[in-house]
Amino acid sequence: MFEQVTHAPLAPDHNEAGCKKVTLNVSGEAPGRSSRFTKQVFDSTGWMVHSYTGYGNDTTYADALNVTGDVILSQTDMAYDDAGNSIQASRRQRYHNAPAAQTGELGSPSATPNARVQYSASYPDAVGRMIASAEYGTNGGTALTRSATPPDPSPNAAGSARHLQASYLSWLRTRTTQFNQHYPKERQVNT
């Protein structure tokens, strides 16, 4: 069984969380005859800022607008630049031993409901093309503060940069190859 419900708040403006709309996908029964769902929260520009997968007993549209009282199994939080490019994602997965009595948004290893948090960051250029991305994993258990510039992808870089995988060099090699194919030998760039 799969049902999709989209609800816009009744008020002419946005609800107290600044949400434009919430999309609720219900996909069957979970423990205690509750419903499994995916809830997505969008900001006033229409960008998805939160996505939750879990189960609960939502019975009204007001319940669909939040995750209060819901057991959340996974959660994704997104951040965007002014042009709408995704620049950071935090993905949380509930601990297998977190009690079902702990409801609502997922926390961290030290905040309930306990969850493993993994971070990634993207770096678009001035026209929105992705030039680098970085996977930080759990970032050593510390919340990620995204830097304004891509991290050094070398394996000997200091700090948490040594734990990431960056795609910048691949992008640079592709651009250099394309340049070399279109210009005579005397103008080629060596990599």
C-alpha positions in Angstrom: 0.0 0.0 0.0 1.4 3.4 -0.9 -0.4 6.7 -0.4 0.9 10.2 -0.9 -0.6 13.2 0.8 0.6 16.8 0.3 -0.8 19.4 2.6 -0.2 23.1 2.5 -0.8 24.9 5.8 -4.2 26.5 6.2 -2.7 29.9 7.1 -1.9 32.2 4.1 1.7 32.4 5.2 4.0 29.6 6.3 3.6 27.7 9.6 5.7 28.5 12.6 8.6 26.3 11.3 8.8 28.4 8.1 7.6 25.4 6.1 6.0 25.9 2.7 4.6 22.4 2.6 5.1 18.9 3.9 4.9 15.8 1.8 3.9 12.6 3.6 4.3 9.2 2.0 2.6 6.4 3.9 3.8 2.9 3.1 2.2 0.3 5.4 2.1 -0.7 9.0 4.9 -0.6 11.5 5.1 -1.7 15.2 1.9 -1.1 17.2 -0.3 -0.7 14.1 1.3 2.7 13.4 2.2 3.8 9.8 5.6 3.9 8.2 6.2 7.2 6.4 8.6 9.6 4.8 8.0 13.2 5.6 9.8 16.0 3.6 9.8 19.6 4.8 10.3 22.4 2.3 11.4 26.0 3.1 9.7 29.1 1.6 11.7 28.8 -1.6 10.6 25.2 -2.2 13.9 23.6 -1.3 13.7 20.4 0.8 15.4 21.1 4.1 14.5 18.0 6.1 13.5 14.5 5.2 12.4 11.9 7.8 11.7 8.2 7.5 10.0 6.6 10.5 6.7 5.5 11.9 4.0 7.0 14.2 0.3 7.5 14.7 -0.4 10.7 12.8 -4.1 11.2 12.7 -4.5 14.8 11.6 -2.9 17.2 9.1 -1.4 19.0 12.1 0.5 15.8 13.0 1.8 15.6 9.4 3.5 19.0 9.8 6.0 17.7 12.4 7.7 14.6 13.8 6.7 15.1 17.4 5.7 11.8 18.8 7.1 9.9 15.8 9.9 7.3 15.9 12.3 8.5 13.3 14.6 5.9 11.8 16.6 8.1 9.4 16.8 11.8 8.8 18.5 14.1 6.2 19.1 17.8 6.8 20.1 19.9 3.8 21.7 23.4 3.5 21.7 25.5 0.3 23.5 28.6 -0.9 21.6 31.7 -2.2 21.4 30.2 -5.7 19.7 27.0 -4.5 22.8 24.7 -4.8 23.0 22.0 -2.2 26.1 22.8 -0.2 25.8 20.5 2.9 24.0 17.4 4.0 23.8 15.8 7.4 22.5 12.2 7.4 21.4 10.6 10.6 20.6 7.0 11.3 18.9 5.9 14.5 20.9 3.6 16.8 19.5 0.1 16.8 19.2 0.2 20.6 17.6 3.7 20.9 14.3 3.1 22.8 11.1 3.6 20.9 10.0 6.0 23.7 12.6 8.5 22.3 10.6 10.3 19.6 11.1 13.3 17.4 14.1 14.5 15.4 17.2 12.4 15.7 20.0 13.7 17.8 23.7 12.7 17.8 25.6 9.9 19.6 25.3 12.0 22.8 21.8 13.5 22.3 18.6 11.5 22.2 17.2 10.0 20.2 20.7 8.7 19.6 21.9 8.5 16.1 25.0 8.2 13.9 25.6 11.4 12.0 27.4 11.6 8.7 28.3 14.8 6.9 29.0 15.8 3.3 29.7 19.1 1.6 29.6 20.3 -1.9 31.3 23.3 -3.6 29.7 24.8 -6.7 31.4 27.4 -8.8 29.9 30.8 -9.6 27.4 29.4 -12.1 26.3 26.5 -10.0 28.5 23.7 -11.5 29.8 21.3 -8.8 33.6 21.6 -8.7 34.2 19.6 -5.6 32.5 17.5 -3.0 33.7 16.0 0.3 32.5 13.1 2.4 33.5 13.7 6.1 31.9 10.5 7.5 31.2 11.2 11.2 33.8 14.0 11.3 35.2 12.5 14.5 32.0 12.9 16.3 32.0 16.7 15.9 29.3 18.7 14.0 30.6 19.8 10.6 31.2 23.5 10.0 31.5 23.7 6.2 34.5 25.8 5.0 34.0 28.4 2.2 36.6 26.7 0.0 37.0 23.0 -0.9 39.3 21.1 1.4 42.7 19.8 0.3 42.1 16.4 -1.1 45.7 15.1 -0.5 46.0 12.2 1.9 48.6 14.1 4.0 46.3 17.1 4.6 45.9 18.2 8.2 42.8 17.8 10.2 39.6 16.2 9.1 40.4 16.8 5.4 42.5 13.6 5.4 39.3 11.6 6.1 37.5 12.8 3.0 37.2 11.9 -0.6 37.2 14.8 -2.9 36.3 15.0 -6.6 38.0 18.2 -7.4 41.1 16.7 -9.0 38.9 14.5 -11.3 37.0 17.6 -12.4 40.3 19.4 -13.1 41.7 16.5 -15.1 38.5 16.4 -17.2 38.6 20.1 -17.9 42.3 20.0 -18.8 41.7 17.0 -21.2 38.9 18.9 -22.8 41.1 22.0 -23.2 43.9 20.0 -24.7 41.6 18.4 -27.2 40.4 21.7 -28.5 43.7 23.6 -28.8 47.0 23.0 -30.7 50.0 21.3 -29.0 51.7 24.6 -28.2 48.8 25.7 -26.0 48.3 22.4 -24.2 48.4 22.3 -20.4 50.3 19.4 -18.8 48.9 17.7 -15.7 
